[in-house]
């Protein structure tokens, strides 16, 4: 299984389709059209629709849901999509709210997909902003996806800033690919709620050799750093090709055994 290609397609925002040896995963499903989206005490403004519809995506084996409490990570169409997945892996708090096909995972707990030759998904720590943010913004999780042989394939950060919990993921796992939720999101106050460029460079430093693929940094007005600023920062501070922003609708096929950063003319 380790020799099989990994196919990654950004659908939009934090929504990524990951295909590994016949197992299909989708992160934080968001399929609503552009427009205002009430989210707790704030109203978020979506500026781009999904590159693929739910019908084009089709059935999936699992939804990896970092959290359920914010519309830019889990909107109304995304909720309907998740209901049809075989399983939704998420936080304990989201599991209590969702029920049904959801499974709550505390950090470092794992869930097996696809039987003996399938994948293992491990929940990882995440913090949606500065220290204490969880009291107002709620719990969040990331995920490490491992092959049947326990090879670390992909780390999905979820909505988090770089902090000790993310550094601990780097100490425990050596993924080939990191899917980083970026954008330096800000809604109320001067604090980043997701990774900005400085966080991404920290990420590249601790996950040496991993390919950092940024998502969730376009398509919403509350993002303060987009793909262009990621490219500018990476050009100066990161090894050539290590940090890239994925483009919605463009499938990226990676060999997880290759030590060479991917060459994708559509990445920027």
WOSUL-V800432 format. One line per field, one symbol per residue. psi: psi as a letter, one per 30 degrees, with the letter a starting at -180 (. if undefined). burial: 1 if it has 16 or more other ideal C-beta (glycine too) atoms within 10 Angstrom, else 0. A space follows every 50 residues. Layout:
psi=???
burial=???
This chain:
psi=effklkkkjkekbgjkkkkjhfkkkkkikjglllakjkjbfljkjkfklk fkleeeeaklekkjjelffkfffjaeeeeeeefflekjkaleeeeeeeab glkkklkfllkkkgaegblkkkklkkjhalkffffeflkllakkkllfgg kjekkjfajllkaeeeeeeeeflilekkjkjbfhkkeklgkkflkaeeee eeeeefikfljjjklhglfkfgkfkaeeeeeeeeeeflkkfeklklkkfj kkjkjffkgkkkjjffk.
burial=10010101111111111111101111111111000010100001010011 11010010011111111111111110111011001011111011100100 01111010001011000111111111111000100011111111111100 11111111111110011011001011111111111110000111111011 11110010011111111111011011101110110001000111111100 010101000011010010
